[in-house]
Every structure is written in C-alpha cells, then in structure tokens.
C-alpha cells in the first residue's frame, strides 16, 4: 500500500496549560513513538473530532505504565473538575 501524500498545513505556537503529570505522560508517550508532542496532540484531537479512539490496546497498556510511573491518577471523570492549586 503506498504511503499517503503529505498535507501542507499552517501551524501556530500556542500557550496552553495542562496538568503537570498529564503532560509528562504525553511527552513520554510521544518520545516512545518518536513523534513531537504537537503531532501527538493533533492526532488525539482529530480522532476525537470523529468519535474515534486515538489509541489501540497496546498503546493503552503503554500509557497505563507511564501513568503509574508519573503518578497520574486522573481519569476522564476529572476533566471538568480540575482547579489550580492555591498559589499556583
């Protein structure tokens, strides 16, 4: 099967804030896959926009191990309840 042709896009720098342990897991996963953090986030978002799961079983196992390493105990139910620590 031939490689799909590249798609030219315009990227911009953004200044988003993410939970510290979450970003550590994302960065580690991107490093394992030899892709940039931006490429990983773009892929996750594009899958989510189509209602598709961005990760298969093997990737989810890897992510579970990384979550344990970095002490990330949050799940999807935390997504709308997180608040900055006082003084942060």
C-alpha positions as CSV (number, residue, x, y, z in Angstrom):
1,X,0.0,0.0,0.0
2,X,1.5,3.3,-1.0
3,X,2.3,6.0,1.6
4,X,-0.4,8.7,1.8
5,X,0.8,12.0,0.4
6,X,1.6,14.7,2.9
7,X,-0.9,17.5,3.6
8,X,0.5,21.0,3.9
9,X,-0.8,22.9,7.0
10,X,-0.1,26.1,8.8
11,X,0.8,25.6,12.4
12,X,0.9,28.2,15.1
13,X,2.6,28.3,18.5
14,X,0.1,28.1,21.4
15,X,0.4,28.6,25.1
16,X,-1.9,26.0,26.7
17,X,-1.6,25.0,30.3
18,X,-2.0,21.3,31.2
19,X,-1.9,19.3,34.4
20,X,1.8,18.5,35.2
21,X,1.6,14.7,35.4
22,X,-0.6,14.6,32.3
23,X,2.0,16.5,30.2
24,X,4.7,14.2,31.5
25,X,2.8,11.1,30.3
26,X,2.0,12.7,26.9
27,X,5.7,13.8,26.4
28,X,7.0,10.3,27.4
29,X,4.5,8.6,25.0
30,X,5.4,10.9,22.2
31,X,9.1,10.2,22.8
32,X,8.5,6.5,22.7
33,X,6.7,6.9,19.4
34,X,9.4,9.2,18.1
35,X,6.9,12.0,17.3
36,X,6.6,15.5,18.6
37,X,4.2,16.4,21.4
38,X,2.3,18.6,18.9
39,X,1.9,15.7,16.4
40,X,0.5,13.5,19.2
41,X,-2.0,16.1,20.4
42,X,-3.1,16.8,16.8
43,X,-3.7,13.1,16.3
44,X,-5.7,12.7,19.5
45,X,-7.9,15.7,18.7
46,X,-8.5,14.7,15.1
47,X,-9.6,11.2,16.3
48,X,-11.8,12.7,19.0
49,X,-13.5,15.0,16.5
50,X,-14.6,11.9,14.5
51,X,-15.6,10.0,17.6
52,X,-12.8,7.6,17.1
53,X,-10.5,6.2,19.8
54,X,-6.9,7.6,19.3
55,X,-5.2,4.6,20.9
56,X,-5.3,0.8,20.5
57,X,-4.9,-1.8,23.2
58,X,-1.0,-1.8,23.0
59,X,-0.8,2.0,23.3
60,X,-3.3,2.0,26.2
61,X,-1.1,-0.5,28.0
62,X,1.9,1.7,27.5
63,X,0.0,4.7,28.7
64,X,-1.1,2.9,31.8
65,X,2.5,2.1,32.6
66,X,3.5,5.7,32.1
67,X,0.6,6.9,34.2
68,X,1.9,4.7,37.0
69,X,5.5,5.9,36.6
70,X,4.4,9.6,36.8
71,X,1.7,9.1,39.4
72,X,-1.1,10.2,37.2
73,X,-4.3,9.0,38.9
74,X,-6.8,11.2,37.0
75,X,-9.3,9.7,34.6
76,X,-11.9,11.2,32.2
77,X,-14.2,12.0,35.1
78,X,-11.7,14.6,36.3
79,X,-11.8,16.5,33.1
80,X,-14.2,19.2,34.2
81,X,-13.4,19.2,37.9
82,X,-9.7,20.2,37.9
83,X,-8.8,23.5,39.5
84,X,-5.4,25.1,40.0
85,X,-3.9,24.7,43.5
86,X,-4.0,27.9,45.5
87,X,-0.9,30.0,44.8
88,X,-0.1,28.1,41.6
